[in-house]
Amino acid sequence: MLRASAAVERAGVPSVSVISTGFLKQAAVVARGLGLPDLAIAEFPGVPMTDSADELRRKVEEQLLPRVIAGLTAKIEAKAARSVAAGPQPRDIACRGTIDTIDDYFYRQFWSDGLPIMPPTVERVERFLRYTSRAADEVLGVLPPANRQATVWNVAVNGAMAGCRPEYMPLMLAVVEAVCDPEFKVEDAGSTPGWEPLIVVNGPVVQELGLHHAQGVMRVGKRANSSLGRFLRLVLRNLAGFHHAPEGADKGSIAQSFLVALPENEQAVADIGWQPYSVDRGYRAGDNIVTVQSVVAISAPTYTGSEKAIEHMELIADVIGQRACGYWTAIGMVYANWHPLIVLGPSIAKVFAQDGWSKDDIRRYMYEHVKMPASLAERYAYYCGQTGFRITQAVKDGLLPPVYHESDDPDRLVPVFQRPEWIGIVVAGDWGRNQSKGYVSNHVQGPPVSRKVTLPDGWRDMLATDGER
């Protein structure tokens, strides 16, 4: 809403953004980032979705309307978009002292995630720069709402703080380029669902950097997986401004912790005759690729058992499709953009392949068989704040395909997955167990964005020289 108001104001038309009390601090950060720190905001006191009709009417008439009128009659001055705070410059010494002194200082500045950090000394940051031919001051992009530049230098700084090894630098650069892409909509990473970004890694670099893809793949404990996930969260915190401290833009209502990169088991994929996830994303097999997408919820561990693919498929469709994704599909319908991810255990993927199923067959089954009443989807959307959403109108507007309006029956069944090709499938996890999991994305916020990893000349020699990982 604030971005729309800013555009209207710059066109010379007065506007007011109606913001409920819980979002006022976030709105102030976003307005500053848009270059309009005095953008008119009318506060709605409290939480409108929990008020009675009478209480809602009273608040609107007695408190909201006067604020709207005042905002429409005030003048504001547009300024150039700026960052919330510049922060230390490259090679600045922000703090000197013991490990504890430095850690406490970074914590007070809201630069850490609450866990101990590795001090990003100039010497350590320069070790990261050895793994790229790009200039330290090259700008990879700008991360709203704080509008700080992501540079090669501050990518290395955040990687050092997260505990990454210098040789992870090529992956780190590709990850930041992905989240800087406007398609990713990083400016929404502080929305109330509290989604986290998930990094999927493909290619020979998985083995070369010791990324773990087997049993316990999504556990913390393996340095590469854990530190890369933590690195991205620090980037969102320190460059985009997403933290919930004063002046922060993170409005995750309850939120979650999700700090581990997910490498695919490409050997397992090759053994069963499938192509890796990176090929689904449009790249060649064997390319080093990172993909970043949002995850707002995770399914229950889904155990299936049979030599027949259909018997696995029926339960995966029920647990991952209907139960995990069913509720959140309504928001995907609102924005006509939704990309759930299924992680199949290698033993499960093998059954599918041996029974003649491709990944497209799995996607098609999910699309055709996982459905819900249209009225229930609209009800879910209403309680998430999309009070005007109607599936029939979305079809008329071309946002949803005609299959969503085959009749006027409010309880007609509509697909949970809008397009089968939007369902991601990755093979990873424990060979010795029959488990899969589903990862629910946050619709248009954080759709999958992929980037190719650029390795420096002499890559393998550099790895050998730097010793054991």
One Martini backbone bead per residue (centre of mass of N, CA, C, O) as a GRO file, in nm:
protein
  469
    1MET     BB    1   0.057   0.062  -0.021
    2LEU     BB    2   0.297   0.262   0.006
    3ARG     BB    3   0.394   0.241  -0.287
    4ALA     BB    4   0.134   0.354  -0.410
    5SER     BB    5   0.132   0.624  -0.259
    6ALA     BB    6   0.403   0.729  -0.367
    7ALA     BB    7   0.319   0.735  -0.666
    8VAL     BB    8   0.083   0.933  -0.629
    9GLU     BB    9   0.242   1.168  -0.503
   10ARG     BB   10   0.441   1.204  -0.749
   11ALA     BB   11   0.175   1.282  -0.931
   12GLY     BB   12   0.011   1.501  -0.731
   13VAL     BB   13  -0.157   1.307  -0.535
   14PRO     BB   14  -0.319   1.267  -0.267
   15SER     BB   15  -0.251   1.048   0.021
   16VAL     BB   16  -0.353   0.752   0.222
   17SER     BB   17  -0.243   0.525   0.463
   18VAL     BB   18  -0.381   0.240   0.604
   19ILE     BB   19  -0.272   0.160   0.941
   20SER     BB   20  -0.213  -0.052   1.171
   21THR     BB   21  -0.059  -0.045   1.468
   22GLY     BB   22   0.145  -0.296   1.416
   23PHE     BB   23   0.268  -0.128   1.137
   24LEU     BB   24   0.407   0.151   1.193
   25LYS     BB   25   0.714   0.092   1.196
   26GLN     BB   26   0.728  -0.035   0.918
   27ALA     BB   27   0.613   0.209   0.763
   28ALA     BB   28   0.844   0.404   0.831
   29VAL     BB   29   1.068   0.249   0.686
   30VAL     BB   30   0.941   0.239   0.403
   31ALA     BB   31   0.906   0.544   0.361
   32ARG     BB   32   1.206   0.613   0.373
   33GLY     BB   33   1.290   0.425   0.136
   34LEU     BB   34   1.094   0.598  -0.067
   35GLY     BB   35   1.148   0.916   0.014
   36LEU     BB   36   0.875   0.944   0.230
   37PRO     BB   37   0.870   1.018   0.557
   38ASP     BB   38   0.578   1.200   0.533
   39LEU     BB   39   0.378   1.001   0.479
   40ALA     BB   40   0.054   0.949   0.492
   41ILE     BB   41  -0.093   0.821   0.804
   42ALA     BB   42  -0.365   0.609   0.908
   43GLU     BB   43  -0.470   0.492   1.205
   44PHE     BB   44  -0.568   0.172   1.305
   45PRO     BB   45  -0.689   0.059   1.591
   46GLY     BB   46  -0.554  -0.237   1.605
   47VAL     BB   47  -0.750  -0.534   1.497
   48PRO     BB   48  -0.982  -0.570   1.255
   49MET     BB   49  -1.026  -0.899   1.253
   50THR     BB   50  -1.126  -0.880   1.583
   51ASP     BB   51  -1.368  -0.708   1.534
   52SER     BB   52  -1.658  -0.591   1.553
   53ALA     BB   53  -1.880  -0.425   1.370
   54ASP     BB   54  -1.925  -0.195   1.576
   55GLU     BB   55  -1.626  -0.138   1.643
   56LEU     BB   56  -1.537  -0.075   1.357
   57ARG     BB   57  -1.725   0.166   1.308
   58ARG     BB   58  -1.628   0.343   1.540
   59LYS     BB   59  -1.330   0.369   1.457
   60VAL     BB   60  -1.378   0.495   1.182
   61GLU     BB   61  -1.547   0.746   1.269
   62GLU     BB   62  -1.364   0.855   1.524
   63GLN     BB   63  -1.049   0.795   1.404
   64LEU     BB   64  -0.990   0.746   1.098
   65LEU     BB   65  -1.125   0.975   0.932
   66PRO     BB   66  -0.971   1.219   1.051
   67ARG     BB   67  -0.691   1.113   0.950
   68VAL     BB   68  -0.752   1.110   0.650
   69ILE     BB   69  -0.820   1.408   0.619
   70ALA     BB   70  -0.550   1.517   0.723
   71GLY     BB   71  -0.372   1.375   0.509
   72LEU     BB   72  -0.511   1.506   0.247
   73THR     BB   73  -0.434   1.818   0.355
   74ALA     BB   74  -0.144   1.758   0.341
   75LYS     BB   75   0.203   1.821   0.298
   76ILE     BB   76   0.465   1.675   0.103
   77GLU     BB   77   0.813   1.586   0.063
   78ALA     BB   78   1.009   1.480  -0.179
   79LYS     BB   79   1.267   1.234  -0.175
   80ALA     BB   80   1.530   1.066  -0.195
   81ALA     BB   81   1.610   0.764  -0.181
   82ARG     BB   82   1.700   0.594   0.125
   83SER     BB   83   1.861   0.479   0.374
   84VAL     BB   84   1.844   0.418   0.703
   85ALA     BB   85   2.161   0.333   0.713
   86ALA     BB   86   2.487   0.322   0.624
   87GLY     BB   87   2.718   0.246   0.789
   88PRO     BB   88   2.990   0.098   0.750
   89GLN     BB   89   3.274   0.110   0.576
   90PRO     BB   90   3.507  -0.004   0.401
   91ARG     BB   91   3.763  -0.074   0.641
   92ASP     BB   92   3.627  -0.016   0.881
   93ILE     BB   93   3.653   0.020   1.237
   94ALA     BB   94   3.401  -0.058   1.456
   95CYS     BB   95   3.577  -0.259   1.651
   96ARG     BB   96   3.762  -0.319   1.953
   97GLY     BB   97   3.869  -0.639   2.092
   98THR     BB   98   3.723  -0.885   2.208
   99ILE     BB   99   3.506  -1.117   2.128
  100ASP     BB  100   3.292  -1.019   2.331
  101THR     BB  101   3.296  -0.721   2.257
  102ILE     BB  102   3.218  -0.753   1.960
  103ASP     BB  103   2.959  -0.914   1.996
  104ASP     BB  104   2.810  -0.704   2.169
  105TYR     BB  105   2.823  -0.472   1.967
  106PHE     BB  106   2.671  -0.608   1.732
  107TYR     BB  107   2.414  -0.656   1.892
  108ARG     BB  108   2.349  -0.353   1.960
  109GLN     BB  109   2.338  -0.287   1.633
  110PHE     BB  110   2.177  -0.527   1.487
  111TRP     BB  111   2.398  -0.734   1.324
  112SER     BB  112   2.289  -0.976   1.468
  113ASP     BB  113   2.108  -1.295   1.551
  114GLY     BB  114   2.213  -1.366   1.868
  115LEU     BB  115   2.460  -1.500   1.776
  116PRO     BB  116   2.762  -1.570   1.744
  117ILE     BB  117   3.027  -1.409   1.578
  118MET     BB  118   3.250  -1.353   1.323
  119PRO     BB  119   3.487  -1.143   1.291
  120PRO     BB  120   3.517  -0.899   1.019
  121THR     BB  121   3.798  -0.877   0.919
  122VAL     BB  122   3.992  -0.762   0.676
  123GLU     BB  123   4.153  -1.021   0.634
  124ARG     BB  124   3.910  -1.212   0.606
  125VAL     BB  125   3.762  -1.072   0.373
  126GLU     BB  126   4.002  -1.099   0.169
  127ARG     BB  127   3.976  -1.408   0.143
  128PHE     BB  128   3.709  -1.401  -0.011
  129LEU     BB  129   3.811  -1.228  -0.263
  130ARG     BB  130   3.980  -1.461  -0.393
  131TYR     BB  131   3.689  -1.602  -0.501
  132THR     BB  132   3.699  -1.340  -0.696
  133SER     BB  133   3.703  -1.106  -0.982
  134ARG     BB  134   3.549  -0.901  -0.837
  135ALA     BB  135   3.491  -0.608  -0.723
  136ALA     BB  136   3.440  -0.491  -0.407
  137ASP     BB  137   3.246  -0.235  -0.522
  138GLU     BB  138   3.043  -0.401  -0.648
  139VAL     BB  139   2.707  -0.385  -0.750
  140LEU     BB  140   2.435  -0.613  -0.720
  141GLY     BB  141   2.232  -0.429  -0.548
  142VAL     BB  142   1.914  -0.337  -0.401
  143LEU     BB  143   1.772  -0.348  -0.060
  144PRO     BB  144   1.472  -0.353   0.035
  145PRO     BB  145   1.377  -0.090   0.240
  146ALA     BB  146   1.672   0.029   0.309
  147ASN     BB  147   1.856   0.060   0.046
  148ARG     BB  148   2.101  -0.114   0.037
  149GLN     BB  149   2.394  -0.207  -0.084
  150ALA     BB  150   2.511  -0.483  -0.266
  151THR     BB  151   2.830  -0.599  -0.221
  152VAL     BB  152   3.107  -0.777  -0.234
  153TRP     BB  153   3.204  -0.689   0.044
  154ASN     BB  154   2.933  -0.730   0.220
  155VAL     BB  155   2.913  -1.024   0.156
  156ALA     BB  156   3.174  -1.107   0.300
  157VAL     BB  157   3.103  -1.000   0.578
  158ASN     BB  158   2.848  -1.179   0.625
  159GLY     BB  159   2.996  -1.447   0.585
  160ALA     BB  160   3.196  -1.420   0.814
  161MET     BB  161   2.985  -1.389   1.043
  162ALA     BB  162   2.839  -1.677   0.973
  163GLY     BB  163   3.096  -1.891   0.914
  164CYS     BB  164   3.207  -1.891   0.650
  165ARG     BB  165   3.390  -1.986   0.394
  166PRO     BB  166   3.563  -1.843   0.140
  167GLU     BB  167   3.472  -2.065  -0.084
  168TYR     BB  168   3.160  -1.962  -0.075
  169MET     BB  169   3.146  -1.697  -0.241
  170PRO     BB  170   3.009  -1.778  -0.512
  171LEU     BB  171   2.739  -1.851  -0.376
  172MET     BB  172   2.683  -1.584  -0.232
  173LEU     BB  173   2.659  -1.409  -0.485
  174ALA     BB  174   2.424  -1.565  -0.617
  175VAL     BB  175   2.222  -1.528  -0.389
  176VAL     BB  176   2.213  -1.215  -0.394
  177GLU     BB  177   2.126  -1.187  -0.686
  178ALA     BB  178   1.853  -1.325  -0.646
  179VAL     BB  179   1.733  -1.124  -0.420
  180CYS     BB  180   1.774  -0.864  -0.613
  181ASP     BB  181   1.557  -0.955  -0.776
  182PRO     BB  182   1.247  -0.826  -0.833
  183GLU     BB  183   1.095  -1.103  -0.838
  184PHE     BB  184   1.145  -1.171  -0.527
  185LYS     BB  185   1.054  -0.948  -0.327
  186VAL     BB  186   1.224  -0.848  -0.066
  187GLU     BB  187   1.032  -0.623   0.054
  188ASP     BB  188   0.842  -0.883   0.179
  189ALA     BB  189   1.022  -1.031   0.413
  190GLY     BB  190   0.836  -0.879   0.660
  191SER     BB  191   0.592  -1.032   0.669
  192THR     BB  192   0.366  -1.188   0.880
  193PRO     BB  193   0.431  -1.497   0.814
  194GLY     BB  194   0.750  -1.538   0.838
  195TRP     BB  195   0.937  -1.595   0.612
  196GLU     BB  196   1.188  -1.799   0.456
  197PRO     BB  197   1.483  -1.852   0.297
  198LEU     BB  198   1.566  -2.089   0.042
  199ILE     BB  199   1.848  -2.289  -0.044
  200VAL     BB  200   1.931  -2.431  -0.356
  201VAL     BB  201   2.171  -2.683  -0.459
  202ASN     BB  202   2.363  -2.728  -0.766
  203GLY     BB  203   2.618  -2.938  -0.851
  204PRO     BB  204   2.956  -2.994  -0.803
  205VAL     BB  205   2.977  -2.797  -0.553
  206VAL     BB  206   2.859  -2.982  -0.343
  207GLN     BB  207   3.115  -3.163  -0.319
  208GLU     BB  208   3.348  -2.945  -0.309
  209LEU     BB  209   3.205  -2.811  -0.028
  210GLY     BB  210   3.049  -3.025   0.153
  211LEU     BB  211   2.758  -3.065   0.098
  212HIS     BB  212   2.469  -3.185   0.256
  213HIS     BB  213   2.216  -3.454   0.129
  214ALA     BB  214   2.134  -3.642   0.351
  215GLN     BB  215   2.098  -3.729   0.642
  216GLY     BB  216   1.986  -3.441   0.783
  217VAL     BB  217   1.984  -3.198   0.574
  218MET     BB  218   1.801  -2.982   0.772
  219ARG     BB  219   2.023  -2.968   0.967
  220VAL     BB  220   2.218  -2.857   1.184
  221GLY     BB  221   2.608  -2.895   1.155
  222LYS     BB  222   2.682  -2.822   0.870
  223ARG     BB  223   2.866  -2.575   0.766
  224ALA     BB  224   2.765  -2.504   0.484
  225ASN     BB  225   2.460  -2.518   0.527
  226SER     BB  226   2.440  -2.332   0.781
  227SER     BB  227   2.603  -2.072   0.691
  228LEU     BB  228   2.441  -2.004   0.434
  229GLY     BB  229   2.171  -1.959   0.574
  230ARG     BB  230   2.274  -1.740   0.771
  231PHE     BB  231   2.377  -1.539   0.565
  232LEU     BB  232   2.104  -1.457   0.440
  233ARG     BB  233   1.981  -1.346   0.698
  234LEU     BB  234   2.197  -1.121   0.738
  235VAL     BB  235   2.138  -0.973   0.477
  236LEU     BB  236   1.841  -0.904   0.545
  237ARG     BB  237   1.918  -0.748   0.799
  238ASN     BB  238   2.170  -0.548   0.705
  239LEU     BB  239   2.048  -0.450   0.414
  240ALA     BB  240   1.717  -0.459   0.430
  241GLY     BB  241   1.612  -0.443   0.752
  242PHE     BB  242   1.531  -0.740   0.886
  243HIS     BB  243   1.409  -0.651   1.195
  244HIS     BB  244   1.241  -0.619   1.530
  245ALA     BB  245   1.369  -0.383   1.603
  246PRO     BB  246   1.416  -0.082   1.620
  247GLU     BB  247   1.377   0.013   1.282
  248GLY     BB  248   1.246  -0.234   1.178
  249ALA     BB  249   1.085  -0.454   0.906
  250ASP     BB  250   0.989  -0.694   1.085
  251LYS     BB  251   0.645  -0.860   1.088
  252GLY     BB  252   0.660  -1.127   1.208
  253SER     BB  253   0.435  -1.263   1.415
  254ILE     BB  254   0.606  -1.544   1.470
  255ALA     BB  255   0.755  -1.721   1.291
  256GLN     BB  256   1.082  -1.860   1.185
  257SER     BB  257   1.337  -2.108   1.151
  258PHE     BB  258   1.563  -2.106   0.847
  259LEU     BB  259   1.921  -2.206   0.817
  260VAL     BB  260   1.933  -2.419   0.558
  261ALA     BB  261   2.079  -2.558   0.304
  262LEU     BB  262   1.970  -2.732  -0.011
  263PRO     BB  263   2.095  -3.012  -0.143
  264GLU     BB  264   2.117  -3.214  -0.408
  265ASN     BB  265   2.099  -3.558  -0.507
  266GLU     BB  266   2.245  -3.623  -0.808
  267GLN     BB  267   2.312  -3.922  -0.800
  268ALA     BB  268   2.027  -4.023  -0.750
  269VAL     BB  269   1.902  -3.893  -0.997
  270ALA     BB  270   2.078  -4.042  -1.208
  271ASP     BB  271   2.018  -4.340  -1.123
  272ILE     BB  272   1.691  -4.299  -1.201
  273GLY     BB  273   1.674  -4.090  -1.465
  274TRP     BB  274   1.679  -3.804  -1.381
  275GLN     BB  275   1.659  -3.463  -1.339
  276PRO     BB  276   1.752  -3.194  -1.201
  277TYR     BB  277   1.629  -2.907  -1.070
  278SER     BB  278   1.797  -2.714  -1.255
  279VAL     BB  279   1.658  -2.807  -1.518
  280ASP     BB  280   1.376  -2.708  -1.438
  281ARG     BB  281   1.512  -2.403  -1.431
  282GLY     BB  282   1.688  -2.399  -1.726
  283TYR     BB  283   1.938  -2.578  -1.700
  284ARG     BB  284   2.219  -2.759  -1.702
  285ALA     BB  285   2.360  -3.033  -1.648
  286GLY     BB  286   2.632  -2.938  -1.421
  287ASP     BB  287   2.546  -2.687  -1.317
  288ASN     BB  288   2.595  -2.417  -1.103
  289ILE     BB  289   2.317  -2.374  -0.875
  290VAL     BB  290   2.103  -2.124  -0.736
  291THR     BB  291   1.804  -2.129  -0.528
  292VAL     BB  292   1.551  -1.894  -0.424
  293GLN     BB  293   1.295  -1.928  -0.165
  294SER     BB  294   1.008  -1.934  -0.006
  295VAL     BB  295   0.913  -2.025   0.346
  296VAL     BB  296   0.614  -2.074   0.558
  297ALA     BB  297   0.595  -2.400   0.550
  298ILE     BB  298   0.579  -2.739   0.688
  299SER     BB  299   0.536  -3.049   0.671
  300ALA     BB  300   0.493  -3.339   0.753
  301PRO     BB  301   0.623  -3.624   0.781
  302THR     BB  302   0.620  -3.846   0.489
  303TYR     BB  303   0.508  -4.172   0.496
  304THR     BB  304   0.587  -4.434   0.261
  305GLY     BB  305   0.464  -4.772   0.128
  306SER     BB  306   0.582  -4.914  -0.181
  307GLU     BB  307   0.616  -5.038  -0.523
  308LYS     BB  308   0.392  -4.821  -0.583
  309ALA     BB  309   0.347  -4.507  -0.685
  310ILE     BB  310   0.043  -4.447  -0.621
  311GLU     BB  311   0.066  -4.497  -0.308
  312HIS     BB  312   0.250  -4.258  -0.260
  313MET     BB  313   0.086  -4.035  -0.401
  314GLU     BB  314  -0.170  -4.030  -0.226
  315LEU     BB  315  -0.025  -3.940   0.040
  316ILE     BB  316   0.123  -3.690  -0.062
  317ALA     BB  317  -0.134  -3.543  -0.150
  318ASP     BB  318  -0.259  -3.531   0.131
  319VAL     BB  319  -0.028  -3.414   0.318
  320ILE     BB  320   0.108  -3.199   0.128
  321GLY     BB  321  -0.131  -3.093  -0.033
  322GLN     BB  322  -0.392  -3.071   0.147
  323ARG     BB  323  -0.270  -3.000   0.438
  324ALA     BB  324  -0.030  -2.798   0.379
  325CYS     BB  325  -0.144  -2.635   0.109
  326GLY     BB  326  -0.450  -2.577   0.124
  327TYR     BB  327  -0.464  -2.317   0.294
  328TRP     BB  328  -0.241  -2.135   0.122
  329THR     BB  329  -0.370  -2.124  -0.166
  330ALA     BB  330  -0.544  -1.870  -0.143
  331ILE     BB  331  -0.305  -1.669  -0.169
  332GLY     BB  332  -0.216  -1.773  -0.443
  333MET     BB  333  -0.478  -1.686  -0.587
  334VAL     BB  334  -0.464  -1.384  -0.542
  335TYR     BB  335  -0.157  -1.372  -0.692
  336ALA     BB  336  -0.098  -1.589  -0.910
  337ASN     BB  337   0.147  -1.717  -0.715
  338TRP     BB  338   0.293  -2.052  -0.673
  339HIS     BB  339   0.578  -2.253  -0.504
  340PRO     BB  340   0.598  -2.545  -0.421
  341LEU     BB  341   0.796  -2.795  -0.233
  342ILE     BB  342   0.935  -3.121  -0.298
  343VAL     BB  343   1.092  -3.363  -0.082
  344LEU     BB  344   1.244  -3.650  -0.185
  345GLY     BB  345   1.330  -3.937  -0.106
  346PRO     BB  346   1.532  -4.152  -0.269
  347SER     BB  347   1.351  -4.410  -0.232
  348ILE     BB  348   1.096  -4.277  -0.351
  349ALA     BB  349   1.201  -4.186  -0.626
  350LYS     BB  350   1.273  -4.473  -0.723
  351VAL     BB  351   0.986  -4.581  -0.741
  352PHE     BB  352   0.880  -4.390  -0.948
  353ALA     BB  353   1.086  -4.454  -1.173
  354GLN     BB  354   1.038  -4.770  -1.185
  355ASP     BB  355   0.716  -4.703  -1.251
  356GLY     BB  356   0.734  -4.455  -1.479
  357TRP     BB  357   0.778  -4.187  -1.331
  358SER     BB  358   0.772  -3.853  -1.344
  359LYS     BB  359   0.773  -3.535  -1.237
  360ASP     BB  360   0.527  -3.457  -1.413
  361ASP     BB  361   0.339  -3.675  -1.299
  362ILE     BB  362   0.331  -3.563  -1.015
  363ARG     BB  363   0.225  -3.282  -1.081
  364ARG     BB  364  -0.036  -3.374  -1.225
  365TYR     BB  365  -0.163  -3.517  -0.986
  366MET     BB  366  -0.178  -3.279  -0.795
  367TYR     BB  367  -0.355  -3.102  -0.977
  368GLU     BB  368  -0.600  -3.316  -1.025
  369HIS     BB  369  -0.644  -3.421  -0.695
  370VAL     BB  370  -0.601  -3.144  -0.547
  371LYS     BB  371  -0.879  -3.021  -0.361
  372MET     BB  372  -1.124  -2.748  -0.303
  373PRO     BB  373  -1.346  -2.545  -0.188
  374ALA     BB  374  -1.412  -2.231  -0.286
  375SER     BB  375  -1.531  -2.119  -0.017
  376LEU     BB  376  -1.282  -2.194   0.155
  377ALA     BB  377  -1.071  -2.024   0.011
  378GLU     BB  378  -1.216  -1.752   0.064
  379ARG     BB  379  -1.207  -1.773   0.370
  380TYR     BB  380  -0.904  -1.780   0.405
  381ALA     BB  381  -0.849  -1.508   0.266
  382TYR     BB  382  -1.012  -1.329   0.455
  383TYR     BB  383  -0.839  -1.390   0.723
  384CYS     BB  384  -0.574  -1.264   0.568
  385GLY     BB  385  -0.722  -0.980   0.434
  386GLN     BB  386  -0.884  -1.079   0.164
  387THR     BB  387  -1.200  -0.959   0.156
  388GLY     BB  388  -1.244  -0.930  -0.183
  389PHE     BB  389  -1.211  -1.219  -0.263
  390ARG     BB  390  -1.291  -1.380  -0.586
  391ILE     BB  391  -1.275  -1.634  -0.799
  392THR     BB  392  -1.457  -1.542  -1.030
  393GLN     BB  393  -1.311  -1.269  -1.073
  394ALA     BB  394  -1.028  -1.383  -1.125
  395VAL     BB  395  -1.111  -1.518  -1.389
  396LYS     BB  396  -1.215  -1.263  -1.538
  397ASP     BB  397  -0.916  -1.122  -1.495
  398GLY     BB  398  -0.696  -1.365  -1.557
  399LEU     BB  399  -0.564  -1.497  -1.284
  400LEU     BB  400  -0.741  -1.748  -1.344
  401PRO     BB  401  -0.838  -2.026  -1.464
  402PRO     BB  402  -1.137  -2.166  -1.577
  403VAL     BB  403  -1.140  -2.417  -1.376
  404TYR     BB  404  -1.242  -2.221  -1.131
  405HIS     BB  405  -1.529  -2.176  -1.330
  406GLU     BB  406  -1.749  -2.431  -1.398
  407SER     BB  407  -1.932  -2.297  -1.174
  408ASP     BB  408  -2.160  -2.151  -0.918
  409ASP     BB  409  -2.071  -2.333  -0.706
  410PRO     BB  410  -1.932  -2.267  -0.398
  411ASP     BB  411  -1.847  -2.600  -0.362
  412ARG     BB  412  -1.661  -2.631  -0.569
  413LEU     BB  413  -1.384  -2.782  -0.704
  414VAL     BB  414  -1.046  -2.672  -0.667
  415PRO     BB  415  -0.731  -2.621  -0.723
  416VAL     BB  416  -0.445  -2.595  -0.530
  417PHE     BB  417  -0.280  -2.604  -0.799
  418GLN     BB  418  -0.247  -2.385  -1.057
  419ARG     BB  419   0.039  -2.510  -1.160
  420PRO     BB  420   0.231  -2.778  -1.216
  421GLU     BB  421   0.510  -2.627  -1.291
  422TRP     BB  422   0.527  -2.490  -0.989
  423ILE     BB  423   0.631  -2.760  -0.886
  424GLY     BB  424   0.879  -2.859  -0.683
  425ILE     BB  425   1.162  -3.103  -0.718
  426VAL     BB  426   1.356  -3.272  -0.465
  427VAL     BB  427   1.644  -3.477  -0.396
  428ALA     BB  428   1.660  -3.582  -0.050
  429GLY     BB  429   1.818  -3.753   0.212
  430ASP     BB  430   1.731  -4.062   0.338
  431TRP     BB  431   1.788  -4.375   0.212
  432GLY     BB  432   1.684  -4.544   0.487
  433ARG     BB  433   1.407  -4.389   0.425
  434ASN     BB  434   1.033  -4.311   0.386
  435GLN     BB  435   1.075  -3.980   0.328
  436SER     BB  436   0.889  -3.673   0.303
  437LYS     BB  437   0.851  -3.315   0.200
  438GLY     BB  438   0.690  -2.996   0.245
  439TYR     BB  439   0.714  -2.658   0.091
  440VAL     BB  440   0.572  -2.349   0.159
  441SER     BB  441   0.501  -2.079  -0.011
  442ASN     BB  442   0.467  -1.702  -0.050
  443HIS     BB  443   0.393  -1.673  -0.327
  444VAL     BB  444   0.498  -1.371  -0.462
  445GLN     BB  445   0.678  -1.410  -0.218
  446GLY     BB  446   0.951  -1.568  -0.311
  447PRO     BB  447   1.012  -1.681  -0.572
  448PRO     BB  448   1.188  -1.859  -0.773
  449VAL     BB  449   1.547  -1.787  -0.796
  450SER     BB  450   1.812  -1.809  -1.031
  451ARG     BB  451   2.177  -1.882  -1.028
  452LYS     BB  452   2.486  -1.876  -1.150
  453VAL     BB  453   2.796  -2.004  -1.070
  454THR     BB  454   3.107  -1.830  -1.034
  455LEU     BB  455   3.419  -1.944  -1.087
  456PRO     BB  456   3.736  -1.931  -1.034
  457ASP     BB  457   4.034  -1.943  -1.125
  458GLY     BB  458   4.166  -2.224  -0.988
  459TRP     BB  459   3.964  -2.366  -0.795
  460ARG     BB  460   4.089  -2.645  -0.710
  461ASP     BB  461   4.359  -2.535  -0.613
  462MET     BB  462   4.239  -2.356  -0.390
  463LEU     BB  463   4.111  -2.580  -0.227
  464ALA     BB  464   4.373  -2.738  -0.170
  465THR     BB  465   4.526  -2.502  -0.029
  466ASP     BB  466   4.301  -2.452   0.209
  467GLY     BB  467   4.210  -2.728   0.279
  468GLU     BB  468   4.019  -2.840   0.511
  469ARG     BB  469   3.656  -2.825   0.566
   0.00000   0.00000   0.00000
